[in-house]
Amino acid sequence: GLDYDQNNIDVAKERFQSDKIEYIVADAYTYTPKEAFDVVVLSNVLEHLNDRVELLQRIQSQTQAKRFLIRVPRFDRHWSVPLKKELGVEWRLDTDHKIEFTPEVFKEEMSEAGLQIDFIDYRWDEIWAELRVSQDQ
């Protein structure tokens, strides 16, 4: 588990104790792993970042992971969300969100990052996807 906030790491260690999990305090933009990863899980992470495509490309390069499991919030989760945004009223689930994804934007960003969607589902107002590094990479 990787997070830039020590408090988040402490909570994760307390809730999910396992010898198979290593918790690291670091910035995903600059962290370099010591070994390759099989899978990268980004659960409710990407919506907090501006340069998502570049980060996904960097993670691929740094980890050599071939599979990604990604979960992000959906912008079109309810008809009121686009209306609120249009009216200039706060519409985000979290004011730290830089984006909340439509299926089209999610697919476009994943493609730009060199990831191919093997499975995608829309549940609990989120996009859940299993992706792999595109053969073109």
C-alpha positions as a printed NumPy array, in Angstrom:
array([[  0.   ,   0.   ,   0.   ],
       [  1.364,   3.406,  -0.969],
       [  0.156,   6.749,   0.338],
       [  1.794,  10.125,   0.862],
       [  0.008,  10.581,   4.211],
       [  1.419,   8.731,   7.232],
       [ -2.001,   8.865,   8.948],
       [ -3.599,   6.937,   6.066],
       [ -0.837,   4.324,   6.247],
       [ -1.329,   3.981,  10.01 ],
       [ -5.079,   3.404,   9.559],
       [ -4.448,   0.84 ,   6.805],
       [ -1.927,  -1.031,   8.969],
       [ -4.403,  -1.126,  11.83 ],
       [ -7.339,  -2.299,   9.688],
       [ -5.5  ,  -4.671,   7.348],
       [ -2.717,  -6.467,   9.165],
       [ -0.88 ,  -8.969,   7.028],
       [  2.662, -10.175,   6.479],
       [  1.902, -10.058,   2.754],
       [  1.299,  -6.299,   2.671],
       [  4.02 ,  -3.688,   2.754],
       [  2.906,  -0.164,   3.603],
       [  4.977,   2.694,   2.224],
       [  4.761,   6.431,   2.831],
       [  5.721,   8.01 ,  -0.489],
       [  4.52 ,  10.163,  -3.358],
       [  3.3  ,   8.104,  -6.317],
       [  4.771,  10.681,  -8.694],
       [  8.32 ,  10.092,  -7.464],
       [  8.294,   6.632,  -5.831],
       [ 10.433,   3.97 ,  -7.494],
       [  9.695,   0.404,  -6.391],
       [ 12.519,  -1.996,  -5.583],
       [ 10.992,  -4.82 ,  -7.61 ],
       [  8.354,  -5.454, -10.272],
       [  4.634,  -5.704,  -9.486],
       [  2.125,  -8.151, -10.928],
       [ -0.914,  -5.91 , -10.432],
       [ -1.466,  -2.246,  -9.56 ],
       [ -4.656,  -1.334,  -7.692],
       [ -5.846,   2.273,  -7.792],
       [ -9.05 ,   2.477,  -5.801],
       [-10.5  ,   5.983,  -5.67 ],
       [ -7.127,   7.567,  -6.418],
       [ -7.162,   8.963,  -9.955],
       [ -9.922,  11.508,  -9.318],
       [ -7.593,  13.323,  -6.907],
       [ -4.856,  13.847,  -9.511],
       [ -4.341,  16.236, -12.393],
       [ -1.848,  14.442, -14.646],
       [ -3.434,  11.   , -14.546],
       [ -2.278,   9.759, -17.954],
       [  1.353,  10.612, -17.249],
       [  1.174,   8.973, -13.824],
       [ -0.334,   5.785, -15.246],
       [  2.426,   5.65 , -17.853],
       [  5.064,   6.187, -15.162],
       [  3.557,   3.462, -12.968],
       [  3.637,   1.047, -15.906],
       [  7.28 ,   1.841, -16.56 ],
       [  8.363,   1.745, -12.908],
       [  6.462,  -1.37 , -11.811],
       [  6.403,  -3.438, -15.011],
       [  2.844,  -4.411, -13.992],
       [  0.739,  -5.852, -16.785],
       [ -2.631,  -5.613, -14.989],
       [ -4.395,  -2.685, -13.346],
       [ -7.521,  -2.67 , -11.203],
       [ -9.027,   0.809, -11.14 ],
       [-12.073,   2.256,  -9.407],
       [-13.207,   5.879,  -9.838],
       [-16.401,   7.879,  -9.158],
       [-18.873,   8.5  , -11.98 ],
       [-19.775,  12.051, -12.921],
       [-23.132,  10.959, -14.336],
       [-24.153,   9.076, -11.191],
       [-27.33 ,  11.145, -10.901],
       [-29.097,  13.637, -13.158],
       [-28.591,  16.394, -10.584],
       [-24.772,  16.28 , -10.804],
       [-24.42 ,  17.722, -14.335],
       [-27.174,  20.222, -13.541],
       [-25.401,  21.404, -10.375],
       [-22.136,  21.769, -12.288],
       [-23.892,  23.76 , -15.016],
       [-25.451,  26.027, -12.376],
       [-22.093,  26.575, -10.672],
       [-23.14 ,  24.757,  -7.489],
       [-20.746,  22.301,  -5.814],
       [-21.312,  18.95 ,  -7.488],
       [-18.318,  16.806,  -6.548],
       [-18.422,  13.951,  -4.037],
       [-15.249,  15.387,  -2.498],
       [-13.983,  18.922,  -3.013],
       [-10.463,  17.502,  -3.533],
       [-11.619,  15.745,  -6.719],
       [-10.062,  17.149,  -9.875],
       [-12.457,  15.059, -11.986],
       [-15.321,  12.634, -11.733],
       [-15.42 ,  10.405, -14.775],
       [-17.976,   9.795, -17.478],
       [-17.5  ,   6.372, -19.065],
       [-16.265,   8.094, -22.246],
       [-13.617,  10.182, -20.485],
       [-12.459,   7.177, -18.451],
       [-12.048,   5.048, -21.584],
       [-10.245,   7.863, -23.396],
       [ -7.761,   8.456, -20.561],
       [ -7.048,   4.748, -20.161],
       [ -6.376,   4.441, -23.884],
       [ -4.059,   7.488, -23.809],
       [ -2.195,   5.878, -20.915],
       [ -1.665,   2.707, -22.948],
       [ -4.136,   0.587, -21.012],
       [ -6.702,  -1.679, -22.614],
       [ -9.964,  -2.369, -20.777],
       [-10.63 ,  -6.097, -20.341],
       [-13.611,  -5.63 , -18.036],
       [-15.656,  -2.611, -17.015],
       [-18.659,  -2.36 , -14.743],
       [-20.716,   0.485, -13.343],
       [-21.728,  -0.085,  -9.739],
       [-22.459,   2.023,  -6.72 ],
       [-22.05 ,   5.19 ,  -8.78 ],
       [-18.505,   4.198,  -9.693],
       [-16.581,   2.79 , -12.62 ],
       [-14.794,  -0.471, -11.84 ],
       [-12.318,  -1.701, -14.437],
       [ -9.749,  -4.385, -15.011],
       [ -7.145,  -3.282, -17.524],
       [ -3.954,  -4.574, -19.053],
       [ -1.049,  -2.899, -20.728],
       [ -1.902,  -2.517, -24.4  ],
       [ -0.013,  -4.705, -26.869],
       [  1.122,  -1.494, -28.577],
       [  3.229,  -0.608, -25.523]])
